[in-house]
Amino acid sequence: MRGLLEERLDGCEPEAAQPYDHEMDAVTESGVPDVLAPGLAAIFCGINPGRASAAAGAPFANPRNDFWRLLHAAGFTPRVLDPQEAAELLRYGIGLTNAARRTTRGSGDLRKADFAGAAERLEEIACSLRPDAIGFVGKIAYTGPFGGRVEHGLQEARLCGTALFVLPSTSPANAAVPWEERLRWFRALRALTS
């Protein structure tokens, strides 16, 4: 399996990459927009939009979700942004997307079919936009598209030269992972992309 994953992830040639049409793919089924542009330091890939995000039309909108606070505390943003300010992330070299597009109450409600095409879409994003890293916010954000088992941190595999980094989920449902542990991983990704 490892050989097949490496072949998929490393097989993208830059000159063969097609431009990623982020305008066409800007709004997901849930109404939560992707925030993407070429040459970003990091693109954060969430698992899927939760109900609060779908209702707000903004990523990581649950007020108990630590995503925006962690971004600031790790040094990605100069202040804690509001989910409605997600487009401001581009000013700081950061983008956002989700592995699955369907809104659910929790990631446990997702099915394998919800990740259909996600690996190819992430590969297209990596090959055409060339971010330094994709930070997967939660193990399922990575394993949903690519399968297998994964640990937090930098992965051996790459997508068109883009580093793949798995972070703990910032969801309030992941309360078992303490704040300091989450922050440690966010800071490690920040160090990798600085």
C-alpha positions, 0 to 999 in steps of 0.5 A: 500500500505504501508504494501505491500511496507514494506513487499517487502523491509523488507522481505529479509533475509540475509542468503537467499540472493543470491550473486549479480553478478555485473560482469554480470550486470556491463554495462547497455543498455546505456553503462554506467557501474554500480560501485558496490562492497560489504560493501559500505557506500553508493550506489547512484542510479540515475534515468537513464543515460542521453544522455551525460552519454551514449555518454561518457560511464560514469555516471553523465557526463553532465558538468552542472550536479552537482553530482560530485561537490556535492559528493566532497562538502559533503565530500564523495570524497577528490576532484571533480572526473571526470565522467570517474573516476567513478570506483575510488568511490569504494576507498571511499566506494561509488557505483553507479547504475541507477533505469532505464537503457534506455537513454533518453533526460530527466526523463520525457521521461521514461515510467513505463515499463522502471522501470520493475524489478528495485525494484527487482534488487535494493533489490538484490543489497541491500541483497547481497552487504549490503551497509549502504544506497542507496541514490536515486538521484531524487525522480523519482529514488525512485518512479520509482521502488517503486511507491507512493509519497516521500519526500527528506531525510531518508525513513521509509522503508529499503531494507534488513537493508539498509537505503533508502535516497532520494536526490534532482536530480542533473540534470541541469533540476532541477535548481529550487532546489538551490545548498545549498539545494542540498548540505544540503541533500547530507551532511545529507546522508554523516552524516548518512553513516559516 
